[in-house]
Amino acid sequence: MTSKSLLLAGAAGMLTLAAPVAAQTVQTSTPPAVDAATATPGDNGDGLEEITVTAERRSENLQRVPVSVAVVGGDDLRTFQSAGEDILSLAGRVPGLYAETTTGRIFPRFYIRGLGNIDFYLGASQPVSIIQDDVVLEHVVLKSNPVFDVNQVEVLRGPQGSLFGRNTTAGIIKFDTIRPSQDFNGRVSASYGSYNTATVDAGIGGPIVADKIAFRLSGLYQHRDDWIDNTFTGPGVDGTRGGKDKLGGFNERDVRLQLLFTPTETLSINVSGHARDYDGSSTIFHRGALVRGSNSVAREPRSRVALDEGDNNPQAYKTYGGSVNAAWDFGAATLTSITAYETTSGYSRGDTDGGVRQLPLNANGGCIDCGQSQGNIRDLDQWTQELRLASSDAGAAFKWQFGGFYFDQRDTTDFYQRRFFLTAPFVAANSNTNNPGNWVRLHDANTSWAVFGQASYTIDRLTLTAGGRYTEDDKRTILVKPATTGATVNFPATAPRDVKLTGKEPSWDVSALYEVDPTASIYARVARGFRGPTIQGRSAVFGSAFTTADSETITSYEAGVKTRPFDNLRFNATGFYYRVNDIQLNGNDANGNGVLFNADHADAYGFEAELEWRPIRNITFSLGGSALHSEIKDKNVYAQVCALAGQVTCTVQDPTIRRTIFGAPAVLAQIDGNPLPNAPEYQIDAAVRYDIPLSNDGGLFLATDFNLQGYTNFVLYKTREFYANGNFELGLKAGYTTPDGRYEIAAFARNLTREKNLKGVIENYNAAVFNEPRVVGVSLSGKFR
């Protein structure tokens, strides 16, 4: 047996005997108004605690919500992030959720039930919405806002168009931080490990004026030293120099202050402000790590790379924001207003070919295997406003809510290409000579408004719910400054420089939940959602016209069971089917630049399930899993395949045709019947925690968690190279808890077995993107009142 097989067999044996508390999707949690940091595994005796969620914009028991919802407690999320990981650490811990990035920590991409967007464009729209403290974060950089001092995370799977602030065809990831309260309390989690990786996540709060004003001050600090060697000695044509420990590090500094005003018993106003200061390395591409015809990356070292351009891939962003969340309860109904503002600026630069120039110059003397780029957000401003009126009696048979939402986002974004950064001329050819005009500036504007409502009615054991929303989504991209070579403008004279698109669509959902008995419920749900039209403006940097995609729509069907047959056992499962019409996809053109297009439709079906069990007081077990089958359906849609210098660089397994693209011959693959990209065929996650009581009423504990990922295609076409199958990661934590349960000291290991998992590719260069390295360290956490 392989070492991985032995590890899996051992883990399976542990899971057969016992159970985990800290791991995955259904976790011990408390309502958002309560500090989850005060909960401990044994707080509810031998049973499991109730889980309260706000999936329908009001606090409800998880078992009574007719939606497929996974919950991760704040303490569990902090365990996953103890090795310096960011928001991507949720991937593999929630069935049906996948996440990845090829642009470092500032550009996460999320997929729920296989739906997402592989586009790396800074203006790309995503079918997964991120909601932090009831504020939608739409831009891809805002979606990377760190989560800290978190109470719990809810993952809502399937279209959620009726109640939440933006269009979403895939689902929502909802983060709720610990809110201010009149009880003085605080918490801190600190860890230190390999590569000088340090994390401190803390929060403290309490009353300022008794019963009138309370505060919560939260902070996050993360650091990792550069640990990847750049073996290129340099200098490169842009001044890049290699050396030891040049890449892979980061610094994350974040703060948030909340003030809760309660001037009367019926009025509460929570004012929140936050700031982020980040710098680090963008994603490292390992060129040639995938040998043609093979999917193995065994020969490629994780900690060494040769990059001759890109200045060792720096990136940095600063983000600021604030919100005012006011609720006025006037008896029969509560009026809620949420006003929010977010702004960010920064850049990310990288060597996009992932290596040192190897091929000869082309016929014109230009470099054909060189590449670097930089994206700058000069300024981004997002304003959102929501008004919602909802019935106040949570126990009433008839409950309702309705409201309106407005969204306004504007940004100025620059894209720089290779010749902008060159420092000489080095050869006579124009393509290897400095060109200060080799960049573009785009202005993007996205405004949207919506009206929505939902009502539910309970008849004995049956609850019927229906919701609807009408949205208008307007997008506009203006080419403010085209790329130039001297006095020559590198943009088609006939192509529009000002493109506008509008989507006007209804969203709705209908569900029924039947309580079979106090321990079990069954539900069914049908939902329709849409994602507005999209403009790809970055293509202008290559002298190409904008590409666009029309709105996509989804109709989703799901049915599930939610059971709690015993106080110490909870099991929820859902099966689903959906069809996305006019699905928006992203391919590449002859320059490797993203191209938007619509395919006729995509179909998918599958299931997700979560189990949590505490067979005895000191052992807790959780297990989650999902399975997915997805297919793109359109016989007339083709995607350009991997190619360099006119030669295909990978082993394409789909039927191909040859066409001329932008004046150059190209090979295109028929993608009809292929799976959606970054849509794992299955995911399994599990964890076990065993507590050993000591005579002083303190305790030792041992906890382990692992996740396993099935076949995942990274691109639209099928190859022998560009996929992952069997990605596996194991975590371990052992430590001591004080008698009062408030303090813990532990040793931990993330990616214990040093798995080098393939997480993404750059097609033309057979370049690989890897997962996080193994980090071993110690952690300390405390809670106080």
N, C-alpha and C positions, 0 to 999 in steps of 0.2 A: 504494500500500500504506500502511496505517496504521503509526505508529511501533512499535506492539506487533508487528505482522506482520514488520516489518523486523528487530526484535530477535530474534524467534523464528527467523526464517530465518538470521540470523547465528549464533545459538546452535546451530542444527541443523548449520550448516556446521562449526563447531568440533567438535561431537560426532562428525561423520563422520570428521574427521581424527585425533582423539586421544581422550584419556581422563582421568577425574577421580579423584583419590584422596580428596579430603576430603569428599565429599558425603554420599551418602545411605545406603541401607539396609544394604548389605553393606560393611563397612568393615574396614580393617586394625585388628586387635585382638590382645590377648593374654589368656591365662587370668586369671581374677579374682585369683589369688594374685600376679600380676606387675604391676608398675607400668606401665600402658599409656602413661604420659607419656614413657617412655624409648624408645618405638618411633618410627621415622621411616620415611617412604615407601620409602627405599632399603635398609632393613635386610636384606631377603631377596634382594638382587641384582636380577635382572630379573623375578623371580616375585612372586606374591602370598603374603602370610603366611597360615598356617593360622588359622582362627577357632574359638575354643573357647567353647562356651555351656554354661549350666547349666539348660537348658529342662526337663530331666527330673531336676533336683535332684542331678545329678552332672556333673562336667566331661566334655564330649564334643565331638568335632569336629562343627561345624555340618553338614557333609555327611553325617553318620551319624545325624542326629536325625530321626525320622519325624513332624516337626511343622513347620508353616510359621513360620519364625523370621526376623525381620529384626534386624540388629545395627548399632548406631551407636557408633563409638568415642568415647572421652571427648574427644579433641582436636577431633573433628568437632562434637560437641555444643557445645563452648566457642566454636567459630567461629560457629555459628548464634546463640549467645547474646551475642556480643561487642557487639551494639547494645542491650544491656539487656533482651533478651527473657527470658522465664521458661520453664517447662516446656512451654508451648504451642508453643515453637519446633520441636517434633518434628512438628507437623502439616505435611503436605506434603513431608516428608523420608523418610517410610516408606510404601510402597505399602499401601493399605488402612487407614491410620490418619488420623483427622481429629480436630481439637480446636478448641474455641471457648469463649468465656465471655461472659456478659452481667452478671457481677458482679465484674469486675476480676480482679486477680491472685490473689485468695484463693479462687476457685471455678472451676477448670477443668473442662470436661466433655469426655470422650473417647469416640470412636466407632471401633470396629474392624469392618471389613466391613459398615459401615452400622448396626451396633447400638450404641445409646447411650441417653441420657436427656436430653431438653431441659428437664426440670424445674429451675427455679431455686430451689426450696425448700431451705433449709439441711439438712433431714433427708432429702433425696432419696437413693435408692439408685442405684448405677450398675452397669451390666453389664460394665464394664471395671475390673479390679482394678489397683491400683498397689502394687508390692512394692519396698520399699527395703531393701537389705541383709537380705533374707529376712523382713522384717516387713511384713505387710499394712497398708495405710493405707485405712481404709474410709470415714470421713467426708469429705465433699467439701472441707472446709477442710484436713484433713490431706493430701489428695491434692495440694494446692498447695505442700507442703513443697518448698523449692528443692532442686535437685540440683546439687552442686558437688564438686569434686575427684573426679570420676566416672571409673571405669575403662572401663565400657561400659554400653550400654543394650540390652536384648533386648525385642523386641516379639513376643509369642506370639499368633498369630492363631487364632481359633476357641475353642470351649469348653475350659477347662483345669481341670475340676472335680476330677480325681483327686488331684493332688499339691499344689496350692496352697491357701492358707489360707482363702479365702472363695469363695462361689459366684460364678461368672462365666460368663455365656452368650456373651460377645463375645470375651474374650481378656485378656491380661495385659501390662502394661508393667513391666518389671523393671529397676531401677537397681542397679548394683553399684559402690560407691565403692572407691577405692584403699585397701587394708587395710594395717595395720602389718606391717613385716617387719624382719629382722635386718640388712638393708642400709640404711645411712643414705642417704636421697634426698629430694628435694623438687622441687616444680614451682610455677610461678606464671604466670598469664595476666592481663594487665591491658590495658584499652582505654579510650579517651576519644573522644567524638564529639559530634555535633550535640545541641542542647538540654542541654548540659552532662551528657551521658550518660556515666557512668563505671562500669566493672566491674573488680573484682579477685577472682579465683578462685585460691586457693593452698592448698598442702598440704605438710607437711614431717613426716618421721618417721624412725625408726631405733631402734637398741637402747638400752635403759636398763640392763638387766643382760644380758650376753652369753648368748644362747641361752635366756634365761628370760623376759625382759620386753621388749616393744617398744611404741612409741607411734606415733600418727599424729594430728597436729593440722591441721585443715582450716578454712578460712574463706571466706566470700563477702561482698562488699560491692557493692551496685548502687545507683546514684542517677540520677535524671533530674529536671531542673527542671520546674516547671509551665510548659506552653507553649501551652495552649489558652485563648483569651480568652473570658470570659463577658460578652457585650455587654449583659446586663440591668443597668441602673444601680442599681435597688433603692431602698430596701430592700423585700424581699418580705414577705408576711404572716407569715413565720417568721423575719424578720431577714436573709435572704440578700442579699448585696450582690455585684454583679459587679465586673469590672475586667479589666485586662490580665494574662495569664499566671496564671490562677486554678486551672487543672485540668491533669491529665495527668501529673503528676510522681509520684515514688515514692522511698522509701528502703528498701532491703533489707539487713539485717545478720544474718549467720548464722555459727555456729561449731559445730564437732564435734570431740570428742576420743575417740580409741579407744586402748585398752590391750589388748595381746595377751599373755596369760600362757601359757607353754609349760613347765610344771614338769617334764614328762617328754616323751619322744618320742611317746607315744601320747595325750597329753591337751593340748588347746588350748582356751583360754577368751578370747573377744574381748568386752570390755566397752566399750560405746559410749554416749556421751551427746551431746545436741545441743540448741541453743537458737536460736530465731528471733525477731527483732523487726522488724516490717514496718509501714510506714504509707505511704499514698498516696491516689490518686484511684480511685474505683470506675469502672465502665464509663460512658462518655459516650454518651447517646442523642441523636441529632440529629432532632428532631421535624419531620415534613413533608419530610424529605430525599427520600422516595419519593413523587413526584407520582402521584396515582391514574391507573392505566392504564399506568404506565411503570416500568421497572426501573432507570433511569439515576439515578445520584447525582452526576452531573457538576457540577450547579449548587451543591451543598452544600459550603461550605468545611470542610476538615478541622480547621483550627486556630481556628474560632470557633463558639460556640454561645450560645444565650440560655436561661438557666435561672433561673427566678424563685423556686425553692424548693430545698431540699436542702442548703443551706450549702456549695455547691460540691463535693458528692459525696465526703466523706471516708470513709476506711476504715483500720482498723488492727487488727493481730493479733499476739499473742505465743504462741509454741508451744515446748514443751519435751518432751523424750522421751529414752528410753534403752533399751538392750537388752543382754542377756547371751546370747551364742551360744557354747555349749560343745560340743565334739566329743571323744568318747573312742573311740579305735580299739583294740579288744581282739582283733585278729587277723582272725577270719572276718567280723566285722561292726563297724560304727561306730554308736555311739549319739549322736544329736545332740539337744540341747535348746535351744530359742530362746524366751526370755522377754522380753517387751517392754511398755513403757508409753508412752503418748502423751497429752499434755494440751494444750488450746488455749483461748484466750478472746479476744474482740474483737468488732468491729462493722463494718458497712458500711451507708452511707446514700446515697440517691440520689434525684434528681428523675426519677421514673419516666415522666413524660409527655414529658420531653425538650425543654421549651420554656416560653414565657411564655403565661399565660392569654389566650386569644383569643376564645372563644365567649361568648355571653351566659349569665347565670345561668339555672338551670332554674326550673321553676314555683314551687319552694319557696325560691328565692333562693340555692341552693347552687351551688358551682362544679362544672361538668361536664367540664372538661378540665384539671383540676389533679391532681397526684399526686406523692407522695413516700412512701418507706418506709425502714425501718431494721431490719436483723436483727442481734441480739446473741447471741453464744454466751457465756453467763455462765460456764459451766464445762463442759468435756468431758473425760472420762477413758476411755481405751481400754486394756484389758489383753488381751494375747494370750499363749498358751502352746502350743508345739508340741513333741512328742516324736517322733523318727523313728529307726528302726533299719534300717540298710541294709547290704547285702553290701559288703565292702571291696575285693574283687578286680575292678578295672575291666576286666581282660582276660578274665574268666571267661565261659564260654558262657551260664551261667545267672546272672542278676542280679536282685535283689529288694530291696524296701523296704516297710515298713509303719509306721503310727504313728497318732497322735491329735492333735486340735487343739481348743483352746477359745478363744472370743472373747467379750469382755464390754465393751460400750460404753454409757456413760450420759452424758446431757448435759441441761443446763438452758438453754433458748433462749427469748429474747423477740423479739416482732415488734411494731414500732411503725408506726402509720399516720399520715396527714397531720395530722389534727386534734390529735394530741398535741403537734406542734411549733409550732402557731400561737400568736401572742404577743398577741392582743388580745381582745375581739371586733372584727371589722372590718365585718361586716354583721349584720343581725338574724338571718339564717338559721342554724340550728343547724349545718349542714354546713360553714359558714365561720367557726365559733367554736372557740376553743381547747377541747379536751376532754382533760384529763389522764388519763382512763381509757381512751383509745383505743389500748390495747396488750394483748397476751396473753402469758402465760408458759406454756411447755410443758416437760414432763419426758419425755424419751425414753429407753428402755432397749432394748438389742438384745443378746441372748445367743445363742450358737451353739456347738454342739459337733459334732465329726465324727470318724470313723475312716476310714482310707484304706489302700490298698496298691497295689503295682504289681510286676509281674514281667516279665522279658524273657528270651528264649532264642534263641540263635544256632545255626542249623544250616547249616554251610557258609557260603553267601552270604546266607542268609535270616535275618532277625531278626524275631521275633514279640513283640509287647508288648501287655499288657493291664493296665488299672488300674481301680480302683473306689473309690467313696467314698459313705458314708451320712452325711447331714447333718440336724440338727434346728436350725431357725432360728426364734427367738422374738422378736417385736417388741411393744412396748407404748408408747403415747403417752397422757399424762395432761394434761388442761387444768387447770393449777394456778390460773391467774388469767384469767378471761374478760374481753373488752372490755366497758366500761361507759360509759354516759352518765348522769352523776349517780348515782342509785341504781338505774338500769335496767341489767340485764344483757343484753348483745347477743349472746345465744347461744340457739339453740332449746331450750326447756325439756325437750322429749322426746328430744333428741339425747344420746347417751352422751358423757361427759367422760373416760372411761377405756376405751381400745380396745386389745384384744390380738389378735394374729394369730400363727399358727404354721405353718411349712412344714416338711414332712418328706419328703425326696426322695433318691433315689440318683443319683449321677453315675458315668459310666464312659467308658472309651475303649479301643478295640482298633485296633492298627496293625500293618502289615507293611512292612518295608523290605528290598528285594532289591538286592544289589550286582551290577550287570550286569558290571562290570569295575572295576579300581581307580580309574577316572576317572569313573564314573557309577553312580548309584543311582536306583531308583524306589521310591515308597512310596504307601501308601493308609492312610487313617485314618477311623474312624467314632467319633463322640463324642456323649455326652449330658451336658447341664449344666442348671442351673436357677438362677433368681434368686428369692430368698425374697419373701414378701408385703410390701407397702409401705403405710404410713399417711401421708396428707397432712394434717398438723395445722395448717398455717399458715392454712387457710381460716377458722379461728375468729376471726381478726382482723377478718374481714368479717361476723361474725355467722352464719357458715355451719357446718354440721356437718362433721366430718372426712369425707374420702373415702378409700377404700382400693382396693387392687388385689391380687388373688390371685397366687400364685407363677406365674411363667412358666417353660416348659421349652423346650429346644432340642435338636434332633437334627441333627448336622452331618456331612457327607460331604466328604472332600477326597482328592485324589490329586495327586502331584507328581513332579518330576524334579530331582535335584541332580547337577550335573556340574562337573567340572574337567578338561576335555580336555587342557589345557596348564598349566604352572606359572604362566603369566601370565594365565589366563582362568578365570573362575568364572561359572556361570549356573545359577540356581535358579528354578523356576516351579511354581505350584500352582493347580489349579482346584478350586472348591468349590461346594457347594449346602447350604442349611440351611432348616429350618422351625422357627419359634418359635411354639409353641402358647400361647394365653392371653397374648399379648404385652402387657406393661404400657405404656400410652401416657399422655400428659399433654396435656390441653387447657386451655381457660379457661372460667370462668363469666362471668356478667354483670358482675362487678367486675374482670375480668382476672385472677382468682385461679386458680392451678393446680388442676386437677381430675384425679384419677387414675381410670383405667378399664382394663379388659381388652378387647382385640379377639380375635376367634376365633383368628387366626394371621397370620403374615407369612412370605413365602417370599423367598429371595434366591439368586442364583447369580452367579459371576464368577471372576476369576483375579487373581493378583498374581505379578510376576516381577522379578528383580534380576539385573543383569549387572555384573561388574567385570572390567576388562581393562587390562593394562599392556603395550602393544605394544612399547615400548622402556623402558629403565630410567628415563628422565626424564619419561615421560608416563603418567598413569593416568586411566582413564575409568570412570565408574559411571553406570548408568542403571536406573531403577526405574519400574514402572508397575502400575496396577491398573484393573480394570473391574468394575462392579457393576450388577446389575439387582435391585431390591427392590420388593415389593408388599405392602401391607396388605390382608388378605382378610377382610372382614366386611361384608355388605350392610346390617347393622342398626346400624352404629356411625356416629355423626355427631359433628362437632366444631364448636363455636361459632366464628363467623368474626369478623373485625375489625369493630368497631362503636364509635361514639361518639355520645352523645346520641340513641340509637335509630336512627342512620343507619349503614349499611355504608360503610366508608371505603376499601375496596380492591376490586379487580375479581376476584371469585370465579369460578373456572372449573369447579367441580364442581356437581352438582345440589344444590339447597338446599331446606330446608323452614323454616317459621316455627313456633316454639313459645314458650311462656311459661316463662322461667327465673327463679326467685326473684322472681316477681311482675312481671317485666318482659318485654316481647316481645323475642325474639331470633331471629337467623338462624343456622341450622346447616347445614353442608355434609356431604354423604356422602363419606367418605374411602376407600371400597372401591376397591382398585386403585391407590391413590396410593403413591409411593415413601416409604420411611422418611425422617423428617426428618434433616437433616445427614448424608446418605449420598451422597457425590459419585459420579456415574456413572462418572467416571474420574479418575485422578490420574497425573501424570507428573513425575518428578524426575530431575535429571541434574546431573553436575558434571564438570569437567575441571581437572586440575592439570598445569602444565608447569614443570619444573625446568631451569634453565640453569646448568650448572657454570661456576665461575670458576677462574682460575689458582691462587688461594690455597686451593683445595679447598672454599671456601664456595660459595654459589649464590644466584641470583635465582630467584623463582618467580612464576607467575601462576595464579590459581585462580578459577574461576567456577562458580556453581551456580544452578539455577533450578527452580521447580516450577510446575505448571499444573494447575488444578482444573476439572473439568467441571461439568455442571448439578447443583446442590445445592439442594433445597427446604428452607426453614427452618422450615416449619410443617406441620401434618398435611394441610391442604387446599391445593389448587392455586390460584395467583393469577398475575396479570401483574406483581406487584410483589415478592413475598417469596421471592426465590431469587437464587442467584449462578450465573454461567456464564462460564467463561473467566478466573477469578481467576489472576493471574500475578505472581510475584515473582522478582527477579533479585538475586544477590549477587556481589560481586567482591572479590578480595583479591590484593594484590601486595606482595612484600617480599623480604627478604634473610635467608638462613640462614647461620650461622657454620660454619666448616669441621668442627667436631665435631658439628654437627647439634643442639646443645643450646639454642641461642638464636635467636630470630627477631624481627625488627622488620618491621612491615608497615603498609600503608594498606588500609582496607576500606570497603565500602559495602554496607549491607543495604537491601533494597527500592530498588535503585539508580534505577529509573525512576519513583519516586514513585507507584506504583500505589495508587489509593484503592479498595480492594476491600471489597465488602459482606460482613460476617462474621456479621451477625445483625440481627434486627428486633424492635421493639415494635409489635405489630400495630395496636392501636386508634389509635395516633398516627402511623402510617406512618413511624415513627422508624427510623433506620439506626445500626448499629454498624460501625465501620471497623477495618481492620487497623492494624498499627504504621506510623508514618511512616518516611520515608527517614532513615537515620542514616549519616553519613560520618565516619570517624575514623581513628585510628592505634591499633595494638596492639603489645604487647611480651610475649613469652613466653620462659620459661627453664626448664631442667631441670638439676638438679645432683645429684651424688653425693658 
